[in-house]
Amino acid sequence: MTSQKTLTARTWSELILLGVIWGMSFLAIRIALDTIPVITSVFHRVFWAALALWIVIIFQRQPVPSDPKVWGIFLIMGLLNNVLPFSLMAWGQLYVETGLTSILNAATAIFGVLLAALFFRDERLTKTRLLGVGLGFLGVSITIGLRQFSNLNPSNLGQVAILAGTLSYAFAAIWARIHMSTLPPQIAAAGMLTGSAILMTPVMLLVDGVPTFTLPLQTWLAIAYYALLATAGAYLLYYRVLQQAGSGNVLLVTLIIPPIAILMGALVRDEALPPRAFIGFTILAIGLLILSRSRRRD
């Protein structure tokens, strides 16, 4: 499905930059959650990101879709790729460390491979991919510590919510390939985020009420970071890297994100992860590397 591409020095630098941006977003989200509720934090993320992308699109003079069917596709994509995973993961971060959240987030690639094999004939599960998926799930299992689930508590439920968010991301990738592959990346991202904002607005008003704008400076800085840089800007950078590197190589960004998130969580919030988290991530990383190599060969 994807042709093998060589990573140039520039593409490597952009891939690393993308990983750093997304890695730091987990800390920014957690800082915002100290002041604003989960649903409101997600609304800020999708609303300001959508606004920023439409400004870019208007500046570039790209045509805006007018077909109601396309906007229906945007709504479903927004639900799967933003509303559900952003909300589930933000709620999970209330009880789960920043670094651990980022490790569990890497399970998106594992679920993505499995679902792609179910929906697309050209994404069959080869022995190599099965090995990568198996190691990925083993790594996730070690990271969360399955024995911990003998007694449910907020931390365990938070981890389940985060994993549910990664599953939603994987379904979003399927939906995007089926319905959005012909749309320009900027239009697809802006439309999806606009659909997300439309869906989040009534939920926010019902659950949290009208958002207040009298927030601490650090909260606004956190919102600006995860909405404008880690969402709007990162989408533009992601599609650029995807075009230059191919889907197999861009999967490597999932290996860059957790170390950044773990480091920032430790430095800013004094978080310390249990040894099993690092062991699990190492095994998960090996699985992701195997999957990355298998996709580059397709």
JORA-V8860 format. One record per residue. N is the residue number from 1. RES is the residue in one small letter. PHI is phi in whole degrees, 0 to 359 (* if undefined). NEAR is the number of other C-alpha atoms within 10 Angstrom. Layout:
n->N res->RES phi->PHI near->NEAR
n->N res->RES phi->PHI near->NEAR
This chain:
n->1 res->m phi->* near->10
n->2 res->t phi->243 near->11
n->3 res->s phi->283 near->13
n->4 res->q phi->286 near->16
n->5 res->k phi->232 near->15
n->6 res->t phi->267 near->13
n->7 res->l phi->279 near->16
n->8 res->t phi->280 near->11
n->9 res->a phi->299 near->9
n->10 res->r phi->293 near->11
n->11 res->t phi->295 near->18
n->12 res->w phi->300 near->18
n->13 res->s phi->295 near->13
n->14 res->e phi->290 near->18
n->15 res->l phi->295 near->25
n->16 res->i phi->295 near->17
n->17 res->l phi->300 near->17
n->18 res->l phi->298 near->23
n->19 res->g phi->297 near->26
n->20 res->v phi->293 near->19
n->21 res->i phi->300 near->22
n->22 res->w phi->291 near->25
n->23 res->g phi->297 near->27
n->24 res->m phi->283 near->25
n->25 res->s phi->295 near->26
n->26 res->f phi->297 near->29
n->27 res->l phi->291 near->26
n->28 res->a phi->299 near->25
n->29 res->i phi->298 near->26
n->30 res->r phi->296 near->23
n->31 res->i phi->296 near->19
n->32 res->a phi->297 near->23
n->33 res->l phi->292 near->22
n->34 res->d phi->291 near->11
n->35 res->t phi->240 near->13
n->36 res->i phi->241 near->16
n->37 res->p phi->291 near->16
n->38 res->v phi->302 near->25
n->39 res->i phi->298 near->25
n->40 res->t phi->296 near->23
n->41 res->s phi->297 near->24
n->42 res->v phi->290 near->30
n->43 res->f phi->303 near->26
n->44 res->h phi->303 near->21
n->45 res->r phi->297 near->26
n->46 res->v phi->282 near->29
n->47 res->f phi->294 near->21
n->48 res->w phi->291 near->21
n->49 res->a phi->293 near->26
n->50 res->a phi->298 near->25
n->51 res->l phi->301 near->18
n->52 res->a phi->297 near->18
n->53 res->l phi->292 near->24
n->54 res->w phi->294 near->21
n->55 res->i phi->297 near->12
n->56 res->v phi->298 near->16
n->57 res->i phi->296 near->16
n->58 res->i phi->297 near->11
n->59 res->f phi->297 near->9
n->60 res->q phi->278 near->9
n->61 res->r phi->60 near->9
n->62 res->q phi->275 near->13
n->63 res->p phi->291 near->10
n->64 res->v phi->267 near->12
n->65 res->p phi->301 near->13
n->66 res->s phi->241 near->8
n->67 res->d phi->289 near->8
n->68 res->p phi->303 near->9
n->69 res->k phi->296 near->10
n->70 res->v phi->295 near->15
n->71 res->w phi->289 near->17
n->72 res->g phi->295 near->14
n->73 res->i phi->297 near->19
n->74 res->f phi->298 near->25
n->75 res->l phi->298 near->22
n->76 res->i phi->292 near->19
n->77 res->m phi->296 near->28
n->78 res->g phi->297 near->27
n->79 res->l phi->297 near->24
n->80 res->l phi->284 near->25
n->81 res->n phi->261 near->25
n->82 res->n phi->231 near->26
n->83 res->v phi->302 near->25
n->84 res->l phi->291 near->22
n->85 res->p phi->293 near->25
n->86 res->f phi->299 near->26
n->87 res->s phi->291 near->21
n->88 res->l phi->298 near->24
n->89 res->m phi->288 near->28
n->90 res->a phi->296 near->27
n->91 res->w phi->295 near->21
n->92 res->g phi->298 near->25
n->93 res->q phi->291 near->26
n->94 res->l phi->294 near->17
n->95 res->y phi->236 near->16
n->96 res->v phi->237 near->22
n->97 res->e phi->300 near->25
n->98 res->t phi->304 near->30
n->99 res->g phi->296 near->29
n->100 res->l phi->294 near->26
n->101 res->t phi->301 near->23
n->102 res->s phi->294 near->30
n->103 res->i phi->294 near->27
n->104 res->l phi->296 near->26
n->105 res->n phi->300 near->24
n->106 res->a phi->293 near->24
n->107 res->a phi->295 near->26
n->108 res->t phi->307 near->20
n->109 res->a phi->294 near->22
n->110 res->i phi->293 near->25
n->111 res->f phi->298 near->20
n->112 res->g phi->298 near->21
n->113 res->v phi->295 near->20
n->114 res->l phi->295 near->17
n->115 res->l phi->292 near->17
n->116 res->a phi->299 near->19
n->117 res->a phi->294 near->14
n->118 res->l phi->283 near->13
n->119 res->f phi->260 near->12
n->120 res->f phi->233 near->12
n->121 res->r phi->292 near->9
n->122 res->d phi->274 near->10
n->123 res->e phi->240 near->17
n->124 res->r phi->296 near->15
n->125 res->l phi->274 near->16
n->126 res->t phi->282 near->11
n->127 res->k phi->299 near->10
n->128 res->t phi->296 near->15
n->129 res->r phi->293 near->23
n->130 res->l phi->299 near->18
n->131 res->l phi->297 near->16
n->132 res->g phi->297 near->26
n->133 res->v phi->295 near->26
n->134 res->g phi->299 near->16
n->135 res->l phi->294 near->22
n->136 res->g phi->298 near->29
n->137 res->f phi->292 near->18
n->138 res->l phi->297 near->16
n->139 res->g phi->298 near->27
n->140 res->v phi->296 near->27
n->141 res->s phi->298 near->18
n->142 res->i phi->292 near->20
n->143 res->t phi->300 near->24
n->144 res->i phi->278 near->21
n->145 res->g phi->69 near->15
n->146 res->l phi->301 near->11
n->147 res->r phi->296 near->9
n->148 res->q phi->294 near->11
n->149 res->f phi->275 near->12
n->150 res->s phi->294 near->8
n->151 res->n phi->232 near->7
n->152 res->l phi->290 near->9
n->153 res->n phi->214 near->11
n->154 res->p phi->304 near->12
n->155 res->s phi->296 near->18
n->156 res->n phi->297 near->20
n->157 res->l phi->296 near->16
n->158 res->g phi->297 near->22
n->159 res->q phi->294 near->24
n->160 res->v phi->298 near->17
n->161 res->a phi->298 near->21
n->162 res->i phi->296 near->28
n->163 res->l phi->296 near->24
n->164 res->a phi->298 near->19
n->165 res->g phi->296 near->28
n->166 res->t phi->293 near->28
n->167 res->l phi->295 near->24
n->168 res->s phi->296 near->24
n->169 res->y phi->303 near->26
n->170 res->a phi->295 near->24
n->171 res->f phi->295 near->19
n->172 res->a phi->298 near->21
n->173 res->a phi->297 near->19
n->174 res->i phi->296 near->19
n->175 res->w phi->300 near->17
n->176 res->a phi->295 near->21
n->177 res->r phi->294 near->12
n->178 res->i phi->285 near->12
n->179 res->h phi->246 near->13
n->180 res->m phi->235 near->19
n->181 res->s phi->293 near->11
n->182 res->t phi->268 near->10
n->183 res->l phi->274 near->13
n->184 res->p phi->302 near->12
n->185 res->p phi->305 near->16
n->186 res->q phi->295 near->18
n->187 res->i phi->293 near->20
n->188 res->a phi->299 near->21
n->189 res->a phi->292 near->25
n->190 res->a phi->294 near->27
n->191 res->g phi->295 near->25
n->192 res->m phi->298 near->27
n->193 res->l phi->291 near->31
n->194 res->t phi->294 near->24
n->195 res->g phi->300 near->25
n->196 res->s phi->296 near->28
n->197 res->a phi->295 near->28
n->198 res->i phi->298 near->17
n->199 res->l phi->288 near->17
n->200 res->m phi->284 near->25
n->201 res->t phi->301 near->18
n->202 res->p phi->295 near->13
n->203 res->v phi->296 near->15
n->204 res->m phi->298 near->20
n->205 res->l phi->297 near->13
n->206 res->l phi->286 near->11
n->207 res->v phi->273 near->12
n->208 res->d phi->254 near->14
n->209 res->g phi->86 near->13
n->210 res->v phi->294 near->12
n->211 res->p phi->291 near->15
n->212 res->t phi->270 near->8
n->213 res->f phi->254 near->7
n->214 res->t phi->268 near->8
n->215 res->l phi->246 near->12
n->216 res->p phi->301 near->10
n->217 res->l phi->302 near->9
n->218 res->q phi->295 near->13
n->219 res->t phi->291 near->21
n->220 res->w phi->295 near->16
n->221 res->l phi->295 near->14
n->222 res->a phi->296 near->20
n->223 res->i phi->298 near->24
n->224 res->a phi->300 near->18
n->225 res->y phi->293 near->20
n->226 res->y phi->283 near->29
n->227 res->a phi->272 near->28
n->228 res->l phi->275 near->23
n->229 res->l phi->272 near->19
n->230 res->a phi->276 near->25
n->231 res->t phi->244 near->26
n->232 res->a phi->298 near->26
n->233 res->g phi->295 near->18
n->234 res->a phi->293 near->19
n->235 res->y phi->299 near->20
n->236 res->l phi->298 near->15
n->237 res->l phi->292 near->18
n->238 res->y phi->301 near->19
n->239 res->y phi->293 near->17
n->240 res->r phi->294 near->16
n->241 res->v phi->295 near->22
n->242 res->l phi->300 near->16
n->243 res->q phi->294 near->13
n->244 res->q phi->279 near->19
n->245 res->a phi->257 near->22
n->246 res->g phi->89 near->20
n->247 res->s phi->294 near->19
n->248 res->g phi->293 near->22
n->249 res->n phi->289 near->23
n->250 res->v phi->292 near->23
n->251 res->l phi->298 near->22
n->252 res->l phi->296 near->19
n->253 res->v phi->298 near->21
n->254 res->t phi->293 near->23
n->255 res->l phi->273 near->22
n->256 res->i phi->273 near->21
n->257 res->i phi->298 near->26
n->258 res->p phi->301 near->28
n->259 res->p phi->302 near->20
n->260 res->i phi->294 near->22
n->261 res->a phi->296 near->27
n->262 res->i phi->297 near->25
n->263 res->l phi->297 near->19
n->264 res->m phi->293 near->21
n->265 res->g phi->297 near->23
n->266 res->a phi->289 near->16
n->267 res->l phi->287 near->11
n->268 res->v phi->266 near->10
n->269 res->r phi->241 near->14
n->270 res->d phi->56 near->10
n->271 res->e phi->279 near->15
n->272 res->a phi->228 near->15
n->273 res->l phi->267 near->16
n->274 res->p phi->292 near->11
n->275 res->p phi->306 near->10
n->276 res->r phi->298 near->16
n->277 res->a phi->294 near->20
n->278 res->f phi->287 near->20
n->279 res->i phi->296 near->15
n->280 res->g phi->298 near->23
n->281 res->f phi->295 near->26
n->282 res->t phi->299 near->19
n->283 res->i phi->294 near->21
n->284 res->l phi->299 near->30
n->285 res->a phi->297 near->22
n->286 res->i phi->298 near->18
n->287 res->g phi->299 near->25
n->288 res->l phi->293 near->27
n->289 res->l phi->296 near->20
n->290 res->i phi->297 near->19
n->291 res->l phi->295 near->25
n->292 res->s phi->298 near->20
n->293 res->r phi->295 near->18
n->294 res->s phi->293 near->16
n->295 res->r phi->287 near->22
n->296 res->r phi->291 near->20
n->297 res->r phi->278 near->12
n->298 res->d phi->287 near->12
